[in-house]
Amino acid sequence: MSQERDLRILLDHVGLAVEDADTIEPILKLLGAKTLVDEELDFLGSRWLYYEIGPESRVELLVPIEEGTFLTDFIEKSGPGLHHVTFEVANIDDFTAHLEENGVSLVDRTQRPKYDEAFISPRETGGILLQLIEYEAGYAEKYAADEVGATIFPQGERLSDR
């Protein structure tokens, strides 16, 4: 008998690849965006900007700061725009096992400080990169902003805290 899997899932954010943030950021601010994170991610060779818009929506900007990275390759090939859609899952192990058992290919599975992530191959989705992410307790504290992801959950809980 197989164990029941925890397949709870929520839309977390949309990631946009841009050549610079100066063009889109003023528009995001006019839409009410509040900057939650603005930092350089050396391991990706990019600048990461994370915004909350309204009580339950977030947008991520990825801006290349080095040449020859996945991001510069993406922008050269596809132009600026949608890079990925991220879903928060309650249990990434359960979700990836569920997907793989149903013939869905994952292109990457990585454990990072304070979260685990997996990516569904764009070949499986008609060209859209989907990211699954399971946050660990303390993710928001890492960025000194309780607002990171906290507002879409009852009483400010992460899915994984339930």
Backbone torsions as a table, in degrees:
resi	resn	phi	psi	omega
1	MET	NA	131.4	-178.8
2	SER	-86.8	149.2	178.7
3	GLN	-75.2	142.8	176.9
4	GLU	-69.0	134.4	-178.3
5	ARG	-92.5	150.7	175.3
6	ASP	-93.1	102.7	-176.7
7	LEU	-111.2	30.0	175.3
8	ARG	-67.6	141.2	-173.8
9	ILE	-151.4	145.0	176.3
10	LEU	-139.5	147.0	171.9
11	LEU	-68.8	124.8	-176.6
12	ASP	-97.9	-55.1	179.7
13	HIS	-163.7	169.0	174.2
14	VAL	-113.7	132.6	179.6
15	GLY	-103.9	129.3	-179.6
16	LEU	-115.9	131.8	174.2
17	ALA	-91.9	125.3	-179.0
18	VAL	-134.7	152.8	178.7
19	GLU	-74.6	-31.6	173.5
20	ASP	-154.3	157.2	-178.2
21	ALA	-87.5	-13.7	-172.7
22	ASP	-63.8	-26.5	-179.4
23	THR	-80.0	-48.3	-174.1
24	ILE	-85.9	-28.8	-175.1
25	GLU	-58.8	-42.9	177.8
26	PRO	-59.7	-35.3	177.8
27	ILE	-68.0	-44.4	177.4
28	LEU	-58.9	-40.8	178.6
29	LYS	-63.5	-39.9	176.8
30	LEU	-64.6	-27.2	176.6
31	LEU	-81.5	-0.5	177.9
32	GLY	97.1	13.7	-177.6
33	ALA	-65.3	136.6	174.2
34	LYS	-111.5	125.3	-179.8
35	THR	-72.6	123.1	176.9
36	LEU	-99.5	-37.1	-177.4
37	VAL	-143.8	138.8	170.7
38	ASP	-146.0	100.5	-178.3
39	GLU	-150.0	160.7	176.4
40	GLU	-89.8	134.2	176.7
41	LEU	-107.7	94.3	-176.2
42	ASP	-57.9	-36.8	-177.4
43	PHE	-67.7	-17.8	176.4
44	LEU	-107.7	-10.5	-176.2
45	GLY	65.4	36.2	-176.5
46	SER	-143.6	162.3	171.0
47	ARG	-96.3	135.4	-177.5
48	TRP	-115.0	118.9	176.0
49	LEU	-118.1	132.6	-174.4
50	TYR	-129.7	126.8	-174.7
51	TYR	-125.2	148.0	169.0
52	GLU	-108.2	133.7	177.9
53	ILE	-124.7	112.0	-174.9
54	GLY	73.8	-174.9	-173.4
55	PRO	-76.5	-15.0	-172.6
56	GLU	-139.5	14.3	-175.5
57	SER	-123.7	140.9	177.1
58	ARG	-135.6	148.4	177.8
59	VAL	-131.5	139.0	178.6
60	GLU	-115.9	134.2	172.2
61	LEU	-109.1	133.2	174.1
62	LEU	-114.8	119.9	-176.1
63	VAL	-120.0	121.7	-179.8
64	PRO	-66.3	138.9	174.7
65	ILE	-120.8	-4.8	176.9
66	GLU	-134.2	152.3	175.6
67	GLU	-84.4	157.9	174.4
68	GLY	73.4	27.1	178.4
69	THR	-105.7	171.5	176.2
70	PHE	-57.3	-33.4	-176.6
71	LEU	-73.4	-43.0	177.1
72	THR	-66.0	-38.2	176.4
73	ASP	-61.6	-42.9	-179.7
74	PHE	-61.9	-48.7	-177.5
75	ILE	-65.4	-39.1	177.2
76	GLU	-62.8	-38.2	-177.6
77	LYS	-80.4	-45.0	-170.8
78	SER	-110.7	-14.2	-173.8
79	GLY	81.9	170.7	177.7
80	PRO	-66.6	151.5	177.4
81	GLY	147.7	-154.8	-177.3
82	LEU	-59.2	124.0	175.9
83	HIS	-103.3	-44.7	-179.3
84	HIS	-160.0	162.7	172.4
85	VAL	-120.4	129.8	-175.9
86	THR	-111.1	132.9	175.5
87	PHE	-115.3	131.6	171.7
88	GLU	-83.2	133.8	177.2
89	VAL	-119.2	150.4	-179.8
90	ALA	-71.4	-34.3	-177.6
91	ASN	-145.2	104.9	-175.0
92	ILE	-67.2	-33.4	177.9
93	ASP	-63.4	-44.1	178.4
94	ASP	-62.6	-43.2	-176.8
95	PHE	-68.7	-43.7	-179.2
96	THR	-67.2	-37.3	176.5
97	ALA	-63.2	-42.8	178.5
98	HIS	-59.5	-45.8	-179.5
99	LEU	-65.8	-48.3	-178.5
100	GLU	-62.7	-38.2	177.4
101	GLU	-64.4	-22.0	179.1
102	ASN	-102.6	18.8	172.2
103	GLY	79.8	15.8	-179.3
104	VAL	-92.1	129.8	-178.3
105	SER	-87.8	136.1	173.4
106	LEU	-103.3	140.2	-179.9
107	VAL	-98.8	-14.1	179.8
108	ASP	-164.0	145.1	174.1
109	ARG	-142.2	117.0	-173.1
110	THR	-137.4	140.8	171.6
111	GLN	-99.9	122.6	179.3
112	ARG	-113.9	166.3	174.9
113	PRO	-61.1	119.3	175.3
114	LYS	80.1	2.1	173.0
115	TYR	-162.2	155.3	172.3
116	ASP	-113.4	146.0	-178.8
117	GLU	-139.5	154.3	173.6
118	ALA	-144.1	149.2	-180.0
119	PHE	-120.9	134.9	174.7
120	ILE	-88.6	131.1	-177.0
121	SER	-56.3	133.6	175.1
122	PRO	-60.1	-21.6	176.4
123	ARG	-65.0	-24.6	-179.6
124	GLU	-82.9	-18.9	-169.1
125	THR	-118.9	10.2	-177.1
126	GLY	79.0	21.4	174.4
127	GLY	110.9	-3.7	-178.7
128	ILE	-100.1	127.7	176.3
129	LEU	-80.7	123.1	177.3
130	LEU	-110.2	132.2	179.0
131	GLN	-111.4	135.4	171.2
132	LEU	-108.4	137.5	-177.1
133	ILE	-139.2	135.9	172.1
134	GLU	-118.9	114.5	-179.6
135	TYR	-80.8	145.5	172.2
136	GLU	-94.3	157.9	175.1
137	ALA	-55.7	139.5	178.9
138	GLY	94.3	-1.5	179.6
139	TYR	-57.7	-47.4	-178.5
140	ALA	-62.5	-39.6	-179.5
141	GLU	-64.5	-30.5	178.1
142	LYS	-57.5	-33.2	-178.1
143	TYR	-105.7	11.7	176.1
144	ALA	52.2	37.0	178.9
145	ALA	-146.3	104.3	179.4
146	ASP	-62.0	-18.9	-176.9
147	GLU	-71.2	-18.0	-176.3
148	VAL	-63.9	103.6	175.3
149	GLY	73.7	-6.3	-171.6
150	ALA	-78.2	-22.8	-168.9
151	THR	-79.7	-16.6	-178.0
152	ILE	-88.7	2.2	-178.2
153	PHE	-114.6	143.4	177.6
154	PRO	-55.5	137.8	179.0
155	GLN	53.3	26.5	176.0
156	GLY	70.5	19.8	-179.5
157	GLU	-86.3	149.2	170.6
158	ARG	-79.9	156.7	176.5
159	LEU	-54.7	-41.2	-176.2
160	SER	-71.3	-12.8	177.9
161	ASP	-82.9	-11.9	-176.3
162	ARG	-82.6	NA	NA
